[in-house]
């Protein structure tokens, strides 16, 4: 088992408590029910104390010279939230049922993003286990869990976490998370965690009181950047990298989605992201571990492949560009950042064939250029979707695409992204056409709550779906409650079987073409809302898409009488594609028998 420098450690002499607090010469350990114990100051700002009669279940805090009581920054569990004591947990005591799991290859991934608190009425790890059979039968092969780091209050999206080693207690104990991972693996489902290493939340982060966590050398949307390259940064970097390794080794997770990596500022010789990817992959050994980034800058350098086509750093990136063009096609929305994605189907064609729509070109609404060349990358370097937590939640009402879009339009864009060679990702409940909103929510003290309300109003004023008179209160309990999935509506859904059929087809016909598929082997044509895309994939097979994403018929782009049609939505007649028609076919590339 991988050893870490941070958090309590079990030794032959008892439990070793450790705190890196270079800003103080003296630190004390406070175990509930016992007197203060002085910790021994050792090299490089570390303070240590071994307690012979301590063990699992012990609650403890550290006490700084001014009397401030703080939780362990590497706490494994916070039974009374972020301001309370930390609990000693023996993670090695969990007995895994699926002990031989080594993961699944990336090309097999069908990702399902979920928020533990909203996925079920109970909002717990244990309750999520009960829904895994539904996901397996649907065709999902990977969960992507929104951030779990302990956050303040009763509910939160997870991006305000302050204790990155402790899964939030509102969802259950660490052992319950292990049981969820274990149960998923028993069903052949990988588990990824959304990890936030670009900022800490605004409430409950005590680290600046004893360590140089932040630096004014870099600025981010959340204030001063995390200190990854200034004085004292070596241990901050280690704290973060070991955290990722901790989730991979102790909880046997299968990878990460790294939040907003463009906001991780680092001028070191080896950027934190490079070091993180290198060491996580080394720690995973022969297991299939996949690393996904969210990158507003669309920097394809992070996705580069080696001579054998394997990812050197990161496996894939969330492809917002595919989302935006599909959303515009289905909804007709052209305000906010969608304004840059209005036009003919050529933008969708480029996103499907090459990855990014904008590869260095100027974007009028954004007010600058974005992206870098991406056509050389394999299609599996991109994760595509028509909904995710951001694209739903960063609307004033948190409304889903099904709430106001025609069913035939939604089915058309769904059949494109689920069968395209990029890796698809569903957002929880999407498969049965759930209409529950997913607005942003959090639960701070009233002073901070008011700042959040004002901040969200200002932020959303320039984003799609904003209406000043209807803006939801992100701090209200009702806002969180409204985001919970209503599983009773699954039984009457006409969409569920549609998703099942598409995902079964993907696993049977598309996935076998993806292994070893390289980049630069796709082309597209467009005219108005009509699109044709060809990919040359494994074995010389050519995957072909013909689509008309409009409410009236349009001409087919050229003849498509070769190959095998594997899926058809809508129809074609006399060289015309009916409204909202999508046709997928497979053929041999020219010159191959």
ZAKOLGU-91381 format. One record per residue (C-alpha): x, y, z; residue number from 0. Coordinates in Angstrom, 2 decimals. Layout:
REM residues N
      east     north        up    nr
         X         Y         Z   NUM
...
END
This chain:
REM residues 593
      east     north        up    nr
      0.00      0.00      0.00     0
      1.30      3.44     -0.92     1
      2.51      5.42      2.10     2
      1.68      9.09      2.48     3
      3.39     11.86      4.40     4
      0.11     13.43      5.46     5
     -2.56     12.35      7.91     6
     -2.46      9.87     10.81     7
     -0.40      6.70     10.35     8
     -0.66      3.39     12.20     9
      2.68      2.23     13.62    10
      3.86     -0.47     16.02    11
      3.95      2.16     18.76    12
      0.42      3.49     18.19    13
     -0.95      6.23     15.96    14
      1.48      8.80     14.58    15
     -0.14     12.23     14.18    16
      1.59     14.60     11.72    17
      1.17     18.22     10.74    18
      3.24     20.33      8.38    19
      3.09     23.78     10.01    20
      6.26     25.68      9.02    21
      4.83     29.01     10.22    22
      4.89     27.86     13.88    23
      7.56     26.49     16.19    24
      5.07     24.89     18.59    25
      1.92     22.89     17.84    26
     -0.23     20.78     20.16    27
     -2.35     17.70     19.66    28
     -5.79     17.62     21.27    29
     -7.50     14.24     21.50    30
    -11.07     14.50     22.71    31
    -11.27     13.48     26.36    32
     -7.53     14.02     26.93    33
     -5.18     16.87     27.82    34
     -3.18     18.80     25.25    35
     -0.05     17.01     24.09    36
      2.96     18.96     22.75    37
      4.08     17.78     19.34    38
      7.74     17.38     18.51    39
      9.06     19.88     15.98    40
     11.27     18.08     13.47    41
     12.88     19.01     10.17    42
     11.30     21.09      7.41    43
      8.39     22.44      9.45    44
      6.93     19.08     10.48    45
      5.39     18.39     13.90    46
      4.82     14.82     15.10    47
      3.31     13.02     18.06    48
      2.79      9.27     18.60    49
     -0.04      8.19     20.91    50
      0.14      4.59     22.05    51
     -3.50      4.18     23.11    52
     -5.04      5.92     20.09    53
     -6.86      3.98     17.38    54
     -9.74      4.02     14.93    55
    -12.61      6.21     16.07    56
    -10.45      8.67     18.01    57
    -11.40     12.32     17.43    58
     -8.59     14.86     17.41    59
     -7.56     18.40     16.50    60
     -4.32     20.33     16.30    61
     -3.93     23.48     18.38    62
     -1.80     26.41     17.21    63
      0.13     28.69     19.63    64
     -2.66     31.30     19.61    65
     -5.17     28.69     20.72    66
     -6.81     28.17     17.32    67
     -8.07     24.59     17.04    68
     -7.84     23.16     13.54    69
     -8.73     19.88     11.83    70
     -6.08     17.74     10.20    71
     -5.64     19.05      6.61    72
     -5.31     15.38      5.58    73
     -8.24     14.25      7.71    74
     -9.74     10.97      6.58    75
    -13.18     11.83      8.01    76
    -14.93     14.83      9.55    77
    -17.94     13.54     11.51    78
    -18.98     17.06     12.60    79
    -18.16     19.00      9.41    80
    -15.11     21.07      8.46    81
    -14.80     23.04     11.71    82
    -15.08     19.95     13.91    83
    -12.56     17.31     14.95    84
    -10.96     14.83     12.59    85
    -11.46     11.10     13.10    86
     -8.80      8.40     12.90    87
     -9.93      5.82     10.31    88
     -8.21      2.55      9.47    89
     -8.84      2.40      5.72    90
     -6.83     -0.81      5.44    91
     -9.48     -2.60      7.50    92
    -11.94     -2.60      4.60    93
    -12.19     -6.03      2.98    94
    -12.58     -5.73     -0.77    95
    -14.91     -8.14     -2.55    96
    -13.63     -7.42     -6.07    97
     -9.93     -7.90     -5.41    98
     -8.83     -8.66     -8.98    99
    -10.15     -5.49    -10.65   100
     -7.63     -3.82    -12.97   101
     -9.99     -1.41    -14.74   102
    -11.27     -1.10    -18.28   103
     -9.62      0.22    -21.46   104
    -10.46      3.83    -22.28   105
    -12.23      3.10    -25.56   106
    -14.88      1.13    -23.62   107
    -15.88      4.11    -21.49   108
    -19.46      5.36    -21.34   109
    -19.29      7.88    -18.51   110
    -22.13      8.84    -16.18   111
    -21.65     12.04    -14.17   112
    -23.48     12.17    -10.87   113
    -23.76     14.22     -7.68   114
    -24.00     11.85     -4.72   115
    -26.36     14.13     -2.79   116
    -28.83     14.44     -5.68   117
    -28.50     11.05     -7.37   118
    -30.88      9.39     -4.90   119
    -33.47     10.68     -2.39   120
    -31.16      9.65      0.47   121
    -28.11     11.28     -1.11   122
    -25.60      8.75      0.24   123
    -22.93      6.36     -1.00   124
    -24.98      3.42      0.24   125
    -28.09      4.52     -1.63   126
    -26.08      4.97     -4.84   127
    -25.08      1.29     -4.70   128
    -28.74      0.35     -5.11   129
    -28.83      2.12     -8.50   130
    -25.73      0.49    -10.01   131
    -27.68     -2.32    -11.67   132
    -29.72      0.29    -13.54   133
    -26.50      1.84    -14.84   134
    -25.01     -1.50    -15.85   135
    -28.17     -2.45    -17.75   136
    -28.14      0.97    -19.42   137
    -24.63      0.40    -20.77   138
    -22.67      2.72    -18.46   139
    -19.09      1.61    -17.85   140
    -17.80      4.48    -15.67   141
    -19.13      6.71    -12.92   142
    -17.76     10.22    -12.66   143
    -18.53     11.49     -9.18   144
    -18.65     15.22     -8.56   145
    -16.16     16.43     -5.91   146
    -16.30     14.75     -2.51   147
    -13.74     16.76     -0.47   148
    -15.33     17.77      2.80   149
    -17.18     21.06      2.37   150
    -18.96     23.32      4.89   151
    -22.69     22.98      5.42   152
    -25.39     20.50      4.54   153
    -25.13     20.61      0.75   154
    -22.76     21.83     -1.92   155
    -21.85     21.13     -5.54   156
    -18.47     20.05     -4.13   157
    -16.25     22.74     -5.58   158
    -16.01     24.49     -2.19   159
    -14.14     21.61     -0.58   160
    -11.40     22.37      1.97   161
    -10.28     18.94      3.23   162
     -9.30     16.96      0.13   163
     -8.56     13.64      1.86   164
    -11.97     13.40      3.59   165
    -15.12     12.42      1.66   166
    -17.91     14.68      2.88   167
    -19.69     13.19      5.89   168
    -23.15     14.06      4.54   169
    -22.69     11.23      2.02   170
    -21.51      8.62      4.54   171
    -18.27      7.29      5.93   172
    -15.08      6.57      3.93   173
    -15.86      2.86      4.19   174
    -19.20      3.53      2.49   175
    -17.39      5.14     -0.43   176
    -15.13      2.09     -0.61   177
    -18.21     -0.11     -0.71   178
    -19.62      1.96     -3.60   179
    -16.37      1.60     -5.57   180
    -16.26     -2.10     -4.76   181
    -19.85     -2.65     -5.89   182
    -19.24     -0.72     -9.10   183
    -16.19     -2.83     -9.89   184
    -18.19     -6.01     -9.28   185
    -20.52     -4.82    -12.05   186
    -17.68     -3.91    -14.42   187
    -18.07     -0.17    -13.83   188
    -15.04      2.09    -13.34   189
    -15.17      5.01    -10.91   190
    -13.63      8.44    -11.54   191
    -13.50     11.33     -9.08   192
    -13.80     15.01     -9.95   193
    -10.75     16.54     -8.22   194
    -10.34     20.27     -7.53   195
     -6.71     21.35     -7.32   196
     -7.06     24.91     -8.60   197
     -8.58     26.47     -5.45   198
     -9.91     25.83     -1.96   199
    -13.38     26.77     -0.73   200
    -13.98     30.05      1.17   201
    -15.03     28.54      4.51   202
    -13.14     26.04      6.66   203
     -9.71     26.24      5.05   204
     -7.31     26.67      7.98   205
     -4.10     25.93      6.10   206
     -3.06     29.58      5.53   207
     -2.85     29.99      9.32   208
      0.11     27.59      9.54   209
      1.48     26.98      6.02   210
      2.22     29.04      2.87   211
     -0.72     27.65      0.90   212
     -1.28     30.71     -1.30   213
      0.98     32.99     -3.29   214
      0.44     36.46     -4.71   215
      2.70     35.44     -7.60   216
     -0.38     34.10     -9.42   217
     -4.01     35.25     -9.51   218
     -7.09     33.14    -10.23   219
    -10.84     33.69    -10.31   220
    -10.87     32.72     -6.64   221
     -8.06     35.09     -5.53   222
     -4.39     34.33     -4.99   223
     -3.22     31.14     -6.64   224
     -2.22     28.01     -4.76   225
      1.52     28.05     -4.07   226
      2.88     25.52     -6.53   227
      6.12     27.33     -7.37   228
      7.15     29.82     -4.65   229
      8.84     29.43     -1.26   230
      7.44     26.42      0.57   231
      5.78     25.07     -2.57   232
      7.52     21.69     -2.49   233
      5.35     20.42      0.35   234
      2.17     21.99     -1.08   235
      2.80     20.14     -4.33   236
      3.39     16.93     -2.41   237
      0.15     17.41     -0.46   238
     -1.82     17.59     -3.70   239
     -0.01     14.85     -5.62   240
     -0.21     12.46     -2.68   241
     -3.91     13.24     -2.43   242
     -4.47     11.96     -5.98   243
     -2.35      8.88     -5.28   244
     -4.31      8.34     -2.04   245
     -7.61      8.09     -3.94   246
     -6.10      5.73     -6.50   247
     -4.40      3.45     -3.98   248
     -6.60      3.50     -0.89   249
    -10.02      3.77     -2.58   250
     -9.00      1.98     -5.80   251
    -10.46      4.67     -8.02   252
     -9.92      4.36    -11.75   253
     -9.04      7.95    -12.54   254
     -9.97     11.60    -12.27   255
    -11.59     14.52    -13.94   256
     -9.41     17.50    -12.99   257
    -11.39     20.70    -12.60   258
    -10.36     23.88    -14.47   259
     -6.72     22.97    -15.05   260
     -6.20     26.27    -16.91   261
     -6.44     27.93    -13.47   262
     -3.56     25.88    -12.03   263
     -0.69     28.34    -12.34   264
      2.83     27.02    -11.99   265
      6.19     28.27    -13.28   266
      8.20     25.32    -11.94   267
     10.56     23.35    -14.16   268
      7.96     20.56    -14.13   269
      4.42     21.90    -14.03   270
      2.26     20.41    -11.31   271
     -0.04     18.86    -13.92   272
      2.87     17.02    -15.54   273
      4.19     15.79    -12.20   274
      0.69     14.77    -11.11   275
      0.01     12.73    -14.25   276
      3.45     11.09    -14.15   277
      3.25     10.02    -10.51   278
     -0.38      8.90    -10.55   279
      0.31      6.67    -13.53   280
      3.40      5.26    -11.82   281
      1.44      4.55     -8.63   282
     -1.30      2.78    -10.60   283
      1.17      0.35    -12.17   284
     -0.56     -1.99    -14.64   285
     -4.07     -0.87    -13.76   286
     -6.15      1.06    -16.28   287
     -6.19      4.59    -14.85   288
     -7.60      7.44    -16.93   289
     -6.98     11.15    -16.41   290
     -9.47     13.68    -17.81   291
     -9.06     17.46    -17.79   292
    -11.41     20.39    -17.98   293
     -9.46     23.10    -19.80   294
    -11.10     26.37    -20.77   295
     -8.10     27.21    -22.98   296
     -8.45     24.04    -25.10   297
     -4.71     23.42    -24.96   298
     -4.17     20.23    -26.94   299
     -0.59     19.93    -25.66   300
     -1.91     18.27    -22.49   301
     -3.45     15.53    -24.65   302
     -0.38     14.61    -26.69   303
      0.26     10.95    -27.54   304
      3.49      8.97    -27.79   305
      4.66      7.02    -30.83   306
      2.38      4.12    -29.87   307
     -0.66      6.36    -29.56   308
     -0.77      6.23    -25.76   309
     -1.49      9.34    -23.72   310
      1.71     10.80    -22.28   311
     -0.07     12.96    -19.71   312
     -3.84     13.15    -19.87   313
     -6.19     10.72    -21.50   314
     -8.89     13.13    -22.64   315
    -10.54     16.51    -22.21   316
    -14.16     17.52    -21.72   317
    -15.15     18.91    -25.13   318
    -17.38     21.91    -24.47   319
    -17.30     22.70    -28.18   320
    -19.31     19.59    -29.08   321
    -21.81     20.47    -26.39   322
    -22.20     24.04    -27.58   323
    -22.84     23.23    -31.23   324
    -25.27     20.42    -30.39   325
    -27.07     22.64    -27.88   326
    -27.46     25.45    -30.41   327
    -28.79     22.98    -32.99   328
    -31.41     21.51    -30.66   329
    -32.53     24.66    -28.85   330
    -31.91     27.50    -31.27   331
    -30.37     29.50    -28.42   332
    -27.90     32.08    -29.65   333
    -27.31     34.26    -26.60   334
    -24.38     34.26    -24.20   335
    -21.39     32.17    -25.20   336
    -23.58     30.22    -27.63   337
    -23.27     33.22    -29.97   338
    -19.81     32.00    -31.01   339
    -21.27     28.64    -32.11   340
    -24.06     29.87    -34.37   341
    -23.75     29.05    -38.04   342
    -24.03     26.06    -40.33   343
    -23.33     22.47    -39.34   344
    -19.69     22.92    -40.28   345
    -18.85     23.86    -36.70   346
    -20.32     20.59    -35.48   347
    -18.47     18.78    -38.23   348
    -15.16     20.25    -37.14   349
    -15.84     19.44    -33.48   350
    -16.64     15.81    -34.32   351
    -13.81     15.33    -36.83   352
    -11.04     17.38    -35.20   353
    -11.96     17.93    -31.56   354
    -12.10     21.69    -31.11   355
    -14.20     24.10    -33.16   356
    -11.82     26.98    -32.47   357
     -8.15     26.12    -32.86   358
     -6.63     29.53    -32.38   359
     -9.26     31.57    -34.22   360
    -10.89     34.72    -32.86   361
    -14.18     34.27    -30.98   362
    -16.33     37.45    -31.09   363
    -18.37     36.85    -27.93   364
    -15.40     35.56    -25.96   365
    -13.40     38.55    -27.13   366
    -10.21     36.75    -28.07   367
     -8.76     33.62    -29.56   368
     -9.09     30.16    -28.07   369
     -7.70     26.70    -28.60   370
     -4.85     25.06    -30.45   371
     -4.72     22.53    -33.32   372
     -6.37     19.25    -32.33   373
     -7.06     17.36    -35.54   374
     -3.94     15.23    -35.05   375
     -5.42     13.68    -31.90   376
     -7.54     10.51    -31.87   377
    -11.27     11.09    -31.31   378
    -11.01      9.30    -27.97   379
     -8.95     12.25    -26.67   380
    -12.26     14.07    -26.20   381
    -15.27     13.52    -23.94   382
    -18.53     14.68    -25.50   383
    -21.91     15.37    -23.89   384
    -25.16     17.27    -24.30   385
    -25.48     17.97    -20.57   386
    -23.19     18.18    -17.55   387
    -23.27     19.88    -14.17   388
    -21.79     23.12    -15.53   389
    -23.88     23.44    -18.67   390
    -27.08     22.87    -16.70   391
    -26.14     24.51    -13.42   392
    -24.68     27.67    -14.88   393
    -28.11     28.68    -16.09   394
    -30.28     30.89    -13.89   395
    -32.86     28.15    -13.33   396
    -30.58     25.16    -13.77   397
    -32.89     23.87    -16.48   398
    -32.02     20.81    -18.55   399
    -32.16     20.63    -22.32   400
    -35.30     18.48    -22.18   401
    -37.23     21.22    -20.41   402
    -37.79     23.34    -23.50   403
    -36.51     21.41    -26.54   404
    -38.51     19.22    -28.94   405
    -38.08     15.52    -28.29   406
    -37.12     14.79    -31.90   407
    -34.35     17.39    -31.72   408
    -33.01     15.95    -28.45   409
    -33.09     12.44    -29.87   410
    -31.14     13.59    -32.92   411
    -28.30     15.17    -31.01   412
    -28.30     12.25    -28.55   413
    -27.85      9.74    -31.36   414
    -24.92     11.78    -32.64   415
    -22.94     12.07    -29.44   416
    -23.62      8.55    -28.16   417
    -22.41      6.89    -31.37   418
    -19.60      9.25    -32.35   419
    -16.01      8.04    -31.77   420
    -15.45     10.54    -28.96   421
    -16.09      9.18    -25.47   422
    -19.70      9.95    -24.40   423
    -20.73     11.23    -20.98   424
    -24.30     11.30    -19.66   425
    -25.49     13.50    -16.82   426
    -27.54     11.71    -14.17   427
    -31.17     11.21    -15.15   428
    -30.57     12.21    -18.75   429
    -31.26      8.66    -19.88   430
    -34.93      8.89    -18.98   431
    -35.34     12.55    -19.94   432
    -35.31     13.85    -16.36   433
    -36.56     17.40    -16.13   434
    -35.46     18.14    -12.57   435
    -33.24     21.23    -12.62   436
    -29.66     21.15    -11.41   437
    -29.01     24.70    -10.20   438
    -25.92     25.70     -8.25   439
    -26.37     25.21     -4.48   440
    -24.30     25.71     -1.32   441
    -24.82     26.16      2.42   442
    -22.54     28.67      4.16   443
    -23.12     31.12      7.01   444
    -25.47     33.99      6.22   445
    -22.77     36.58      5.50   446
    -21.06     34.33      2.96   447
    -24.41     33.14      1.61   448
    -25.30     36.72      0.72   449
    -21.99     37.15     -1.10   450
    -22.73     33.99     -3.06   451
    -26.19     35.26     -4.02   452
    -24.79     38.54     -5.29   453
    -21.87     36.85     -7.02   454
    -24.11     34.39     -8.84   455
    -26.42     37.17     -9.98   456
    -23.49     39.09    -11.42   457
    -21.94     36.01    -13.04   458
    -25.17     34.72    -14.56   459
    -26.16     38.10    -15.97   460
    -24.06     37.34    -19.07   461
    -24.73     33.62    -19.37   462
    -27.50     31.68    -21.16   463
    -30.88     31.42    -19.42   464
    -30.50     34.49    -17.22   465
    -33.63     36.25    -16.04   466
    -33.16     38.68    -13.17   467
    -36.71     38.11    -11.97   468
    -36.42     34.33    -11.77   469
    -32.92     33.74    -10.40   470
    -32.94     30.92     -7.83   471
    -31.43     31.42     -4.40   472
    -28.41     29.07     -4.49   473
    -28.31     28.87     -0.68   474
    -31.95     27.89     -0.09   475
    -32.69     24.30      1.00   476
    -35.45     24.18     -1.61   477
    -32.91     24.74     -4.39   478
    -30.94     21.68     -3.30   479
    -34.09     19.62     -2.82   480
    -35.34     20.46     -6.32   481
    -32.15     19.04     -7.85   482
    -32.72     15.51     -6.54   483
    -33.65     12.96     -9.17   484
    -37.20     11.61     -9.18   485
    -36.64      7.94     -9.92   486
    -40.39      7.26    -10.08   487
    -40.46      8.94    -13.50   488
    -38.03      6.43    -14.97   489
    -40.71      3.77    -15.51   490
    -42.84      5.96    -17.78   491
    -39.96      7.30    -19.84   492
    -39.94      6.89    -23.61   493
    -36.27      7.95    -23.71   494
    -34.85      5.15    -21.57   495
    -35.16      2.41    -24.18   496
    -33.77      4.82    -26.80   497
    -30.63      5.27    -24.69   498
    -30.32      1.55    -24.03   499
    -30.50      0.72    -27.73   500
    -27.94      3.36    -28.64   501
    -25.47      2.32    -25.95   502
    -25.83     -1.37    -26.82   503
    -25.09     -0.45    -30.43   504
    -22.09      1.58    -29.34   505
    -20.59     -1.32    -27.39   506
    -21.28     -3.80    -30.21   507
    -20.27     -1.81    -33.29   508
    -18.40      1.38    -32.37   509
    -16.11      0.39    -29.49   510
    -14.33     -2.35    -31.51   511
    -13.34      0.33    -34.04   512
    -11.75      2.63    -31.46   513
     -8.82      0.62    -30.13   514
     -5.69      2.01    -31.71   515
     -7.60      4.52    -33.82   516
     -5.30      7.42    -34.59   517
     -5.88     11.08    -35.32   518
     -6.01     13.03    -38.54   519
     -8.24     10.41    -40.17   520
    -11.57     12.24    -40.30   521
    -13.22     14.63    -42.73   522
    -16.51     16.50    -42.88   523
    -18.78     18.37    -45.27   524
    -21.68     20.65    -44.44   525
    -24.39     22.74    -46.06   526
    -26.76     24.65    -43.85   527
    -27.93     22.28    -41.12   528
    -26.89     19.18    -43.08   529
    -23.70     17.35    -42.18   530
    -21.61     14.41    -43.35   531
    -18.62     13.13    -41.35   532
    -16.31     10.21    -42.12   533
    -13.81      8.63    -39.70   534
    -11.29      5.98    -40.72   535
    -10.88      3.82    -37.64   536
     -9.37      0.46    -36.65   537
     -9.12     -2.24    -39.29   538
     -9.61      0.21    -42.11   539
    -13.28      0.59    -41.25   540
    -14.94      3.86    -42.18   541
    -17.61      5.18    -39.81   542
    -20.00      7.57    -41.56   543
    -22.51     10.06    -40.21   544
    -25.21     11.82    -42.23   545
    -27.43     14.23    -40.36   546
    -29.97     16.98    -40.89   547
    -30.30     19.01    -37.72   548
    -33.18     21.21    -38.81   549
    -36.97     21.15    -38.70   550
    -37.34     20.87    -42.48   551
    -35.99     18.45    -45.09   552
    -32.62     19.09    -46.73   553
    -30.51     17.49    -49.46   554
    -28.21     14.57    -48.63   555
    -24.57     15.53    -49.12   556
    -23.53     13.12    -51.85   557
    -24.39      9.45    -52.32   558
    -24.31      7.00    -49.40   559
    -25.16      3.69    -51.04   560
    -22.07      1.81    -49.85   561
    -21.58      0.23    -46.47   562
    -23.97     -1.03    -43.80   563
    -26.46      1.24    -42.11   564
    -26.30      0.50    -38.38   565
    -28.66      3.21    -37.13   566
    -31.31      5.42    -38.62   567
    -33.42      8.11    -36.98   568
    -35.82      9.87    -39.33   569
    -35.65      9.12    -43.01   570
    -34.34      9.93    -46.46   571
    -36.03      9.86    -49.83   572
    -34.80     10.83    -53.25   573
    -31.60     12.36    -51.95   574
    -33.46     14.31    -49.26   575
    -32.97     13.93    -45.50   576
    -36.11     14.46    -43.46   577
    -36.10     16.84    -40.48   578
    -33.93     15.75    -37.55   579
    -32.58     12.74    -39.41   580
    -29.42     10.94    -38.26   581
    -27.94      7.99    -40.16   582
    -24.86      6.03    -39.08   583
    -23.16      3.53    -41.37   584
    -19.94      1.50    -41.52   585
    -17.99      0.84    -44.71   586
    -14.56     -0.29    -45.77   587
    -12.11      2.46    -46.65   588
    -11.34      2.80    -50.35   589
     -8.77      0.32    -51.57   590
     -9.54     -2.26    -48.87   591
    -11.39     -5.47    -49.54   592
END
